[in-house]
Amino acid sequence: MAALPAPPTLPRVRVLATGGTIAGAHTDGSRSYQAAAFSIDTLIRAVPQLATLARLEVEQVAALGSQDMNEAVWLKLAARAQAALAEPDVAAVVITHGTDTMEETGYFLNLTVPSDKPIVLVGAMRPATEISADGPMNLYNAVAVAAHPGARGRGVLVVANDEIHFAREVAKTNTTQVGTFKATHRGLAGLVHAGRLHLYAPPVRRHTTASEFSLAGVTALPRVDIVYAHAGMGRELIDAAVRAGAKGLVIAGVGDGNLNAVALAAAAAAARAGVAVVRSSRTGGGVVERNLEVDDDALGFIAADELNPQKARVLLMLGLTRTSDPRGLQEMFFTY
Ligand code: SIN
């Protein structure tokens, strides 16, 4: 772990690097690029102004495009974040990460790292070698947020494009634009402009220190698959997930988490066989409510409430480490 020079009165902030486009470099003169090409030391040295915000220490936890993020890296990242924050003199953790699955990693950490010190995820939509790369300012803003005492107790945050998001609320909504991150339901955690913070209301759902989930002794997470619903859907993918050993299934349902009759029958059979079935929605917004068009009580289903399918998968994996009872799992979806 390298310490980078800064005045000793500034807060200590640990940067855990995982790769992503923020560390990306063009491979030749064309548009194509490779994520995770630059080390975290190189990214930090490219923003000397960071030395005015915090005493940074860096650790390269992984070097991947976040399409390759997985549960094993989540467990490692959670452990490294927890270890850093347990040090009395470390004020916060910043995690550099690809934007593709940042919302899932952020929500996972929001539920599993028992600390009220800030944890801030940051990425970029443009590689570091791109014209007008967004990474350097995003990183500067992320460190400014992490080093600010007002960021404590707000759960895991995501910083990009001058916005501060709650990990639970944020979703990537655009393939290429720098304003990709949106929080459809409960809005922004705040704004950050050139390191100056404007913090809004704290989050309402339980997180970090108030979370019941613990990774102590957890070496793997239960398999949970996502099945995407569509017009003319068959039952084959649901049946295949169950045969492959899924302990949980998240349906990215149409509308209010709906399925056609064929797929509904397959999902009901899965639930009868003990697989936890969560109805989420592919719409990108809104609440999936219980017992409207689908009789969740009779079929033993769980409604995802506000969580999109990929976040519902995170909560279901963690929920299944504690119970497989659909009523208990449903309560978690109303709590987190
Ligand atoms: C990735 O998620 O690693 C690639 C895309 C990005 O970081 O913007």
Residues whose N, C-alpha, C, O or C-beta is under 5 A from the ligand:
A	BS01	SIN	G20 T21 I22 A35 L64 G65 S66 Q67 H97 G98 T99 D100 T101 G123 A124 M125
